[in-house]
Amino acid sequence: DIVHLGIENIHVVRAAFRGLTGTEDSTTSAGGGGGWLPPVREARQKWLSSISSILAGALLCAEKVGCGTSVLLHCSDGWDRTPQIS
């Protein structure tokens, strides 16, 4: 089976983490009239989406390997998604 996991690249995942931890300027700024809460909610959603995709992929691979099936991980758009799963 070929499974596309739809995992974002490492730059998107890193930005989501930085937004969640408050180290990304766009989420710590109170400017823009919306206050600090909407950016925090958006950052939390991006992080949860990213980590959910990564963990779902890792679980799928672990289940396959646990059943004795070989698994080949390959990122068709660079190198950064494969190590997120393995």
C-alpha positions, 0 to 999 in steps of 0.5 A, spaced: 500 500 500 502 507 498 499 511 503 500 519 503 500 522 510 499 529 508 504 531 513 507 539 513 514 540 512 519 541 518 518 549 517 511 549 518 511 544 524 517 549 527 513 555 526 507 552 529 511 550 535 514 557 536 507 560 535 504 555 541 510 557 545 510 564 544 517 565 541 513 567 534 512 574 534 505 574 530 502 570 536 505 574 542 503 581 539 497 584 541 497 589 535 492 588 530 486 589 534 484 582 536 488 581 542 493 575 544 487 570 544 486 569 537 493 568 535 494 563 541 488 559 539 490 559 531 497 557 533 494 551 538 490 548 532 496 548 527 501 545 532 495 540 534 494 538 527 501 538 525 503 533 531 497 529 530 499 527 523 506 526 525 503 521 531 498 518 526 503 516 521 508 513 526 502 509 529 501 506 522 508 505 521 509 501 528 502 497 527 505 495 520 512 493 523 509 490 529 505 485 524 511 483 520 510 488 514 516 492 512 515 499 511 519 504 507 518 511 508 520 516 503 518 524 502 517 526 495 518 533 496 525 533 500 528 530 506 524 533 512 518 529 513 521 522 513 525 523 520 519 526 523 515 519 522 521 514 524 
